[in-house]
Amino acid sequence: MVEQLKNKPLVEAILEVRWKPLNNLPDSKSPQYYKLLLARLSDSLLSEYPTYEELPTASLPEQVILINNIVQHRFRIDSNKWPLIQLGPGVFTVNSTSDYTWDDFRPRIISAINKLYSAHPKVSDMKMTNIILRYIDAVEFDYLNEDAYEFIKDKLKINISISDNLLNDTNVNKNPCNLTWHSSFKCNQPKGMISIRLATGQKQNKPAIIWETVIESAGDDMPNMPTEFEKWIDSAHEITNNCFFKMIDGDLIKRFKGE
């Protein structure tokens, strides 16, 4: 059972998969396969995600879309509500926000991946290149007037520092206007990389510290899809969940529990 937080800091949870578009097909065929995938997927999602949006990116040239894995179509449970599903040539995402619980998200993404494969018109040529589980969290913090380095060290268990005398006698404010930190680590189960990113930003128009926890498998680390997807997502979630609760242990978890 995953612990639930009354005031969870979650901004967004995202499951994303990418695959190689069918570039080996004649130019006249590739767009047709994509249109057929969109039509079939729309039908299968209609009962659960009845609100469809065509994004402005749908009008971009196909060459741009293929290179950048840009989503073009969105399916929501209701107007302006989450969770939602997004599709573009070679990219598919499931996104959740304040509605998120793992007990809901897990079966939702498993169902979505199965529907994606069932809808693809040439599934034998659907070669997945990346699978990503991403959590974005944020906590309000006035980093312009308070010590962001100390907050991150004390509250999030990550020690980022600069020399005490680096800015001495320079007439420079020691509190950073912008802060970005990123580290990645190899993991074995699932095979891939875990990345932790920290940055200053805003949450509901207030200064905040934002952090991302990302598990990504690519290339030789890719699981066999879709048969090994459930195993992959369970292992990825176990790592991200463990990392999250270790980071917020102490004052932050009390705040998020509403104590």
C-alpha positions in Angstrom: 0.0 0.0 0.0 1.4 3.4 -1.0 1.1 6.1 1.6 -1.3 8.8 0.8 -0.5 12.5 1.6 -3.3 15.0 2.4 -1.3 17.9 1.0 0.8 16.1 -1.6 3.4 18.2 -3.5 2.7 16.5 -6.8 2.5 18.7 -9.8 2.3 16.0 -12.4 2.9 12.2 -12.9 3.7 11.2 -16.4 4.2 7.9 -18.2 5.7 8.3 -21.6 6.7 5.8 -24.3 8.4 6.6 -27.6 8.9 4.5 -30.7 10.4 4.8 -34.2 7.8 6.0 -36.7 7.4 3.8 -39.7 9.9 5.7 -41.8 10.6 2.6 -43.8 7.2 2.8 -45.5 6.7 4.8 -48.7 6.0 8.5 -48.0 2.3 8.0 -48.9 1.9 5.2 -46.4 3.4 6.5 -43.2 0.8 9.3 -42.6 -2.0 6.8 -43.3 -0.8 4.4 -40.6 -0.6 7.3 -38.1 -4.1 8.4 -39.0 -5.4 4.9 -38.6 -3.7 4.6 -35.2 -5.4 7.9 -34.1 -8.8 6.7 -35.3 -8.6 3.3 -33.7 -7.2 4.7 -30.4 -9.9 7.4 -30.3 -12.5 4.7 -30.5 -11.0 2.6 -27.7 -10.5 5.6 -25.4 -13.9 7.2 -26.0 -15.8 5.6 -23.0 -13.1 6.6 -20.5 -11.7 9.8 -22.1 -14.6 11.3 -24.0 -13.2 14.9 -24.4 -10.9 15.2 -27.4 -8.6 18.1 -28.2 -6.6 18.7 -31.4 -3.5 20.6 -30.2 -2.0 23.5 -32.2 1.0 21.2 -33.0 -1.2 19.1 -35.2 -0.6 21.7 -37.9 3.2 21.5 -37.7 5.2 19.9 -40.6 5.5 16.2 -40.2 9.3 16.4 -40.3 9.3 18.6 -37.2 6.9 16.3 -35.4 8.9 13.1 -36.1 12.2 14.6 -35.0 10.9 16.1 -31.7 8.3 13.5 -30.6 5.7 16.2 -30.3 2.2 15.3 -29.1 -0.7 16.4 -31.3 -3.8 14.9 -29.8 -5.2 14.9 -26.3 -8.0 12.8 -24.7 -9.4 13.9 -21.3 -11.8 12.4 -18.9 -13.7 15.7 -19.0 -13.2 19.3 -20.3 -10.0 20.8 -18.7 -9.6 17.8 -16.3 -7.1 15.1 -15.6 -6.0 12.4 -16.1 -5.4 12.6 -19.8 -3.8 10.8 -22.7 -1.7 12.3 -25.4 -0.6 11.0 -28.8 1.8 12.1 -31.5 3.9 10.4 -34.2 6.2 8.1 -32.2 5.0 9.4 -28.7 2.3 8.5 -26.3 1.8 9.8 -22.7 -0.6 9.3 -19.8 -0.7 12.3 -17.4 -2.1 12.8 -14.0 -2.1 15.7 -11.5 -3.8 16.3 -8.2 -6.1 13.4 -8.9 -3.1 11.0 -8.8 -3.0 7.9 -6.6 -0.8 5.0 -7.5 -3.8 2.6 -7.1 -5.6 4.6 -9.9 -2.5 5.4 -12.0 -1.1 1.9 -12.3 -4.2 0.2 -13.9 -4.8 3.3 -16.0 -1.4 3.2 -17.6 -1.4 -0.5 -18.1 -4.8 -0.2 -19.8 -3.6 2.7 -22.0 -0.5 0.8 -23.2 -2.6 -2.2 -24.1 -5.0 0.0 -26.0 -2.1 1.6 -27.8 -0.7 -1.7 -29.0 -4.2 -3.0 -29.9 -4.8 0.1 -32.0 -1.5 0.2 -33.9 -2.1 -0.9 -37.5 1.3 -2.6 -37.8 2.2 -3.6 -34.3 5.0 -5.9 -35.4 6.9 -2.8 -36.6 6.3 -0.8 -33.4 9.8 -0.6 -32.1 9.9 1.2 -28.7 12.9 3.3 -28.1 12.2 4.9 -24.7 10.0 4.3 -21.7 9.8 7.0 -19.0 8.1 7.4 -15.6 8.4 11.0 -14.4 7.2 12.7 -11.2 7.3 16.5 -10.8 6.8 17.8 -7.3 7.0 21.3 -5.8 7.0 23.0 -2.4 6.6 26.7 -1.8 9.8 28.4 -0.7 10.9 32.0 -1.0 14.3 31.3 -2.5 15.0 35.0 -3.2 14.9 35.9 0.4 15.9 32.6 2.1 18.7 30.1 1.8 17.7 27.7 -1.0 20.9 25.6 -0.5 20.2 25.1 3.2 16.5 24.3 2.5 17.5 21.7 -0.1 20.1 20.1 2.2 17.9 20.1 5.2 14.5 19.3 3.7 15.3 17.3 0.6 18.6 15.5 1.7 20.6 16.9 -1.2 23.7 18.9 -0.5 24.5 21.6 -3.1 26.9 24.2 -2.0 29.3 26.9 -3.1 32.4 28.1 -1.3 31.6 30.5 1.6 33.9 33.1 0.3 33.1 32.9 -3.4 30.7 35.9 -3.3 32.2 37.7 -0.3 33.0 41.4 -0.9 31.4 41.3 -4.3 28.2 43.2 -3.5 26.2 40.2 -4.8 23.2 38.7 -3.1 24.1 35.1 -2.1 20.5 33.8 -2.6 20.3 32.5 -6.2 17.7 34.1 -8.5 17.7 30.8 -10.4 19.0 27.4 -9.4 19.2 24.2 -11.4 20.8 20.9 -10.4 20.7 17.5 -12.2 22.3 14.1 -11.6 21.7 10.7 -13.1 22.5 7.2 -11.8 22.5 3.8 -13.4 19.9 1.4 -12.1 19.6 -2.3 -12.6 15.9 -3.0 -11.9 14.5 -1.8 -14.1 17.5 -1.4 -16.4 18.0 2.2 -17.2 18.8 5.5 -15.5 17.2 7.4 -12.5 17.6 11.2 -12.7 16.9 13.7 -10.0 16.5 17.4 -11.1 16.1 20.4 -8.8 15.2 23.9 -9.9 13.7 27.1 -8.6 10.3 28.1 -10.1 6.7 28.8 -9.1 3.8 26.8 -7.7 0.4 28.5 -7.9 2.2 31.8 -8.6 4.4 31.6 -5.5 8.1 31.0 -5.4 8.9 27.3 -5.0 11.5 24.6 -5.2 10.6 22.0 -7.9 12.1 18.6 -8.2 11.7 15.8 -10.7 12.3 12.1 -10.2 12.6 10.3 -13.5 13.2 6.6 -14.5 14.1 6.1 -18.1 15.0 3.0 -20.1 16.3 3.3 -23.6 18.2 1.3 -26.2 19.5 -2.1 -24.9 17.8 -1.4 -21.5 14.3 -1.4 -23.0 12.0 -4.2 -21.7 10.1 -6.3 -24.1 6.9 -4.4 -24.8 4.1 -4.8 -24.0 4.7 -8.1 -22.2 7.2 -6.8 -19.7 5.5 -3.4 -19.1 3.9 -4.3 -15.8 7.1 -5.6 -14.4 8.9 -2.4 -15.6 6.4 0.0 -14.2 6.3 -1.7 -10.8 10.1 -1.6 -10.5 10.3 2.0 -11.7 7.6 3.1 -9.2 9.3 1.3 -6.3 12.5 3.3 -6.9 10.8 6.6 -7.4 8.5 6.1 -4.4 11.3 5.0 -2.2 13.4 8.0 -3.3 10.5 10.5 -2.8 9.8 9.4 0.8 13.4 9.4 1.8 13.8 12.9 0.4 10.9 14.4 2.2 11.4 12.5 5.5 11.2 14.9 8.5 9.5 18.3 8.4 8.2 18.1 4.8 6.4 14.8 5.3 4.6 16.3 8.3 3.6 19.3 6.2 2.4 17.1 3.4 0.4 14.9 5.8 -1.2 18.0 7.2 0.1 17.5 10.7 
